[in-house]
Amino acid sequence: MSSDAQPAIPRIESRLLFHHVGVLVVSMHEARMQYARLFGEEHVSAVIEIDSQKVRVCFVRIGEGSFLELVESMDATSKVAGMLKRQTTYYHVGYKVDDIEKAVDEMQALNYKPGEYFFSEAFNGKRCIFLFSPQAHLIELIEA
């Protein structure tokens, strides 16, 4: 074995299946119209309110199993309202996982910081959780 060999990079066992990139929008109506022009109305979902997060969301299918999640603040007290004021529009990357608790435990061992679990109307009441990576990227896990 060469002295240049790098140690194995620790990784989680859970399979993360890419689902979406979340982006913040000021106007859901305008954003939906714009993406309908790009991808066709049939690729743009209905608007779903997620009361626990104080947001409205809409999914735009941009490829097979790949979506943009448009996220609009429902009021000034939502967490995303402040981000929009700072003109931050990239929000998070969402992944589906088979065992959400196991995936969270594995990610915490790699210094990801979890938020609180919530049940999302956007995913038929399935549990979701946001985690911050060591680089401060926001990751959403969704129960498959």
C-alpha positions in Angstrom: 0.0 0.0 0.0 1.3 3.4 -1.0 2.0 6.0 1.7 -0.1 8.4 -0.4 -3.3 6.3 0.3 -6.1 8.4 1.7 -8.2 7.0 4.5 -11.7 5.9 3.6 -14.2 8.7 3.7 -17.0 7.8 6.2 -20.4 7.7 4.6 -23.9 6.8 5.6 -25.5 3.4 4.7 -29.0 4.9 4.0 -29.8 5.5 0.4 -30.7 9.1 -0.4 -32.9 9.3 -3.5 -32.8 12.8 -5.1 -36.3 14.3 -5.3 -36.1 18.1 -5.6 -34.3 21.4 -5.2 -36.3 23.9 -3.2 -36.3 27.5 -4.4 -37.9 30.5 -2.8 -40.3 32.7 -4.8 -41.9 36.0 -4.0 -45.1 35.3 -6.0 -46.3 31.7 -6.4 -48.7 32.8 -9.1 -45.9 34.4 -11.2 -43.5 31.6 -10.7 -46.0 28.9 -11.6 -46.8 30.8 -14.8 -43.1 31.1 -15.7 -42.4 27.4 -15.2 -45.6 26.4 -17.0 -44.2 28.4 -20.0 -40.9 26.5 -19.8 -42.1 23.0 -19.1 -45.8 22.9 -19.8 -48.8 23.2 -17.5 -49.0 19.5 -17.1 -45.6 19.6 -15.3 -46.7 22.1 -12.7 -48.5 20.8 -9.6 -51.3 22.4 -7.7 -50.3 24.7 -4.8 -50.1 22.9 -1.4 -50.1 24.7 2.0 -47.8 23.4 4.6 -49.2 24.9 7.7 -46.4 23.8 10.1 -43.8 25.5 8.0 -46.0 28.5 7.1 -45.3 28.1 3.4 -47.1 27.2 0.1 -45.3 24.9 -2.2 -45.7 23.7 -5.8 -43.6 21.1 -7.6 -42.4 21.5 -11.2 -41.3 18.3 -12.9 -38.1 19.1 -14.7 -37.0 15.5 -15.5 -37.8 11.9 -14.6 -38.2 11.9 -10.8 -36.7 15.3 -10.6 -38.5 18.4 -9.4 -38.1 22.1 -8.5 -40.1 22.9 -5.4 -41.3 26.5 -5.5 -41.7 27.8 -1.9 -43.6 30.9 -1.0 -43.9 32.3 2.5 -47.5 32.4 3.8 -46.7 35.3 6.2 -43.8 37.4 7.6 -43.2 35.0 10.5 -42.2 32.0 8.4 -38.5 31.1 8.4 -38.2 31.6 4.7 -39.6 35.2 4.8 -36.3 36.5 6.2 -34.3 34.7 3.5 -36.4 36.3 0.8 -35.7 39.7 2.3 -32.0 39.0 1.9 -32.7 38.0 -1.7 -31.8 34.4 -1.0 -33.7 32.1 -3.4 -31.8 28.8 -3.3 -33.3 27.0 -0.3 -32.6 23.3 0.0 -32.1 19.9 -1.7 -34.7 17.2 -0.9 -34.1 13.4 -0.7 -36.4 10.5 -0.1 -35.2 7.9 2.4 -36.6 4.5 3.4 -35.7 4.8 7.1 -35.7 8.5 8.1 -34.6 8.0 11.7 -31.7 5.8 10.7 -30.6 8.4 8.0 -30.8 11.2 10.5 -28.7 9.3 13.1 -26.1 8.5 10.4 -26.0 12.1 9.2 -25.7 13.4 12.8 -22.6 11.2 13.2 -21.2 13.2 10.2 -22.0 16.5 12.0 -25.2 17.3 10.3 -27.5 19.3 12.6 -31.2 18.3 12.5 -34.2 20.4 13.0 -37.6 19.1 14.1 -39.6 16.4 12.4 -42.8 17.6 10.7 -45.5 16.0 8.7 -45.8 17.4 5.2 -49.0 17.9 3.3 -46.8 18.0 0.2 -45.9 14.3 0.8 -49.3 12.9 1.9 -48.5 13.5 5.6 -45.2 11.7 5.6 -42.5 12.8 8.1 -39.8 15.2 6.9 -36.9 16.9 8.6 -34.4 19.5 7.6 -30.7 19.1 8.5 -27.8 21.6 8.1 -24.6 20.2 6.6 -21.2 21.2 8.1 -21.0 23.6 5.1 -24.4 25.2 6.2 -26.3 23.6 3.2 -29.9 22.7 4.0 -31.0 19.1 3.3 -34.5 17.9 3.5 -35.2 14.2 4.2 -38.6 12.8 3.2 -40.0 9.5 4.4 -40.4 7.3 1.3 
